[in-house]
Amino acid sequence: MPLTTSSHPVDLSGKNAIVTGASRGIGAAVSVALAQAGARVVLVGRVKETLEEVARGLPNDPVVVVADLGDPEAPRAIFEQAKDVVGTIDVLVNNAGGGDAAGPANTLTAGQADALWALNLRGPVLLGGLVAADMAANGGGSVVSISSGLSLQGMAGVSLYSAVKGGLEAANRSLAVEWGAAGVRFNVVSPGITRTTLGSWIADDEQVQRKYLEKVPLDRIGEPEDVAAAVLFLSSPASAYVTGQALAVDGGWGTTAPSPFPAA
Ligand SMILES: NC(=O)c1ccc[n+]([C@@H]2O[C@H](COP(=O)([O-])OP(=O)(O)OC[C@H]3O[C@@H](n4cnc5c(N)ncnc54)[C@H](OP(=O)(O)O)[C@@H]3O)[C@@H](O)[C@H]2O)c1
């Protein structure tokens, strides 16, 4: 199967893609990458103005859908609004995530736990299911969800966040099995610390960053475009035989253990 049909290394022309959390950071970079590869992108977030700002820089007549994934009705509303405008959906990127629940577990509240679960796990699974059923009826598609390296590594102060991201990866494996025969692939990209609003607590603090980079063989913080490149691969026919996987884009952070030996 040819991987390219145009001058772009990945050709998504004629395809439609939904990207949640598209107003900034990783979601904005993913939207740019998919649009540059030819896709028409439906940008989802809570603030119309910031979504429109990203949309203005994209080719292929992008669409803006305002929704709060903390709302139980949001997955269906996003799916229906996107369908109404673009018709067929070929790619879904469940990127919106994060939330406000850092700190030792004895300081966390049930409200924080519920909000984190809704945004990072309930929303992506329900939206993924609605989109997958539709993709199945149209010959298939690809769903990529953004997890975190913290799904596999323990870190003090992030118990709820690591739990919902670990749950997202577990759900991804089951969804891949559930929809594989219908031609719908489910994969995850797990970023390490990436230079966005969410990653700024490390990326913008030189001392904390130096400590973090001791465990990163590629010796730099990730850029949103690093994550977008992996999402582009998993969204495209270049990954046609890949499903149920989690791809770390973390400079090697997740593979590193302390060693008495010097690196090369
Ligand atoms: N940056 C990192 O270091 C890092 C590391 C590992 C994993 N990740 C994951 O990567 C993904 C993207 O993170 P990022 O770093 O790009 O974060 P970010 O810069 O904070 O962007 C988050 C995006 O999600 C949207 N969003 C937040 N809450 C939402 C809600 N309730 N409903 C709809 N949209 C919502 C935001 O838009 P509005 O606020 O305008 O709604 C924004 O577009 C997340 O899933 C995060 O967990 C990030």
The ligand as a MOL file (V3000), in Angstrom:
LIG
                    3D

  0  0  0     0  0            999 V3000
M  V30 BEGIN CTAB
M  V30 COUNTS 48 52 0 0 0
M  V30 BEGIN ATOM
M  V30 1 N 1.7940 19.3520 28.4860 0
M  V30 2 C 2.2320 18.2700 29.0870 0
M  V30 3 O 3.3250 18.2680 29.7050 0
M  V30 4 C 1.4300 16.9790 29.0080 0
M  V30 5 C 2.0690 15.8020 29.4470 0
M  V30 6 C 1.3520 14.5990 29.3910 0
M  V30 7 C 0.0500 14.5880 28.9090 0
M  V30 8 N -0.5460 15.7640 28.4880 0 CHG=1
M  V30 9 C -1.9210 15.6680 27.9780 0
M  V30 10 O -1.9880 16.2990 26.7240 0
M  V30 11 C -3.3110 16.8090 26.4990 0
M  V30 12 C -3.2320 18.2520 26.0670 0
M  V30 13 O -2.6010 18.9980 27.0890 0
M  V30 14 P -1.8750 20.3950 26.8600 0
M  V30 15 O -0.5640 20.2970 27.5500 0
M  V30 16 O -1.9380 20.8180 25.4460 0 CHG=-1
M  V30 17 O -2.8270 21.3020 27.7800 0
M  V30 18 P -3.3310 22.8020 27.6670 0
M  V30 19 O -2.3270 23.6470 26.9890 0
M  V30 20 O -3.7830 23.1510 29.0350 0
M  V30 21 O -4.5960 22.6610 26.6910 0
M  V30 22 C -5.7200 21.9530 27.0940 0
M  V30 23 C -6.7830 22.0350 26.0270 0
M  V30 24 O -7.9490 21.3230 26.4720 0
M  V30 25 C -9.0720 22.1900 26.4660 0
M  V30 26 N -9.9450 21.8490 27.5800 0
M  V30 27 C -9.6200 21.8380 28.8830 0
M  V30 28 N -10.6790 21.4870 29.6230 0
M  V30 29 C -11.7010 21.2810 28.7520 0
M  V30 30 C -13.0510 20.9060 28.9120 0
M  V30 31 N -13.5920 20.7010 30.1180 0
M  V30 32 N -13.8220 20.7600 27.8040 0
M  V30 33 C -13.2890 20.9850 26.5670 0
M  V30 34 N -12.0200 21.3490 26.3610 0
M  V30 35 C -11.2280 21.5060 27.4500 0
M  V30 36 C -8.4700 23.5990 26.5720 0
M  V30 37 O -9.3040 24.5670 25.9710 0
M  V30 38 P -10.2510 25.5900 26.7840 0
M  V30 39 O -9.5850 25.8520 28.1170 0
M  V30 40 O -10.3020 26.7780 25.9040 0
M  V30 41 O -11.5450 24.8570 26.8970 0
M  V30 42 C -7.2130 23.4550 25.7370 0
M  V30 43 O -7.5090 23.5800 24.3740 0
M  V30 44 C -4.0640 16.5710 27.8190 0
M  V30 45 O -4.8550 15.4180 27.7050 0
M  V30 46 C -2.9650 16.3690 28.8480 0
M  V30 47 O -3.3920 15.5980 29.9330 0
M  V30 48 C 0.1160 16.9430 28.5300 0
M  V30 END ATOM
M  V30 BEGIN BOND
M  V30 1 1 1 2
M  V30 2 2 2 3
M  V30 3 1 2 4
M  V30 4 1 4 5
M  V30 5 2 4 48
M  V30 6 2 5 6
M  V30 7 1 6 7
M  V30 8 2 7 8
M  V30 9 1 8 9
M  V30 10 1 8 48
M  V30 11 1 9 10
M  V30 12 1 9 46
M  V30 13 1 10 11
M  V30 14 1 11 12
M  V30 15 1 11 44
M  V30 16 1 12 13
M  V30 17 1 13 14
M  V30 18 2 14 15
M  V30 19 1 14 16
M  V30 20 1 14 17
M  V30 21 1 17 18
M  V30 22 2 18 19
M  V30 23 1 18 20
M  V30 24 1 18 21
M  V30 25 1 21 22
M  V30 26 1 22 23
M  V30 27 1 23 24
M  V30 28 1 23 42
M  V30 29 1 24 25
M  V30 30 1 25 26
M  V30 31 1 25 36
M  V30 32 1 26 27
M  V30 33 1 26 35
M  V30 34 2 27 28
M  V30 35 1 28 29
M  V30 36 1 29 30
M  V30 37 2 29 35
M  V30 38 1 30 31
M  V30 39 2 30 32
M  V30 40 1 32 33
M  V30 41 2 33 34
M  V30 42 1 34 35
M  V30 43 1 36 37
M  V30 44 1 36 42
M  V30 45 1 37 38
M  V30 46 2 38 39
M  V30 47 1 38 40
M  V30 48 1 38 41
M  V30 49 1 42 43
M  V30 50 1 44 45
M  V30 51 1 44 46
M  V30 52 1 46 47
M  V30 END BOND
M  V30 END CTAB
M  END
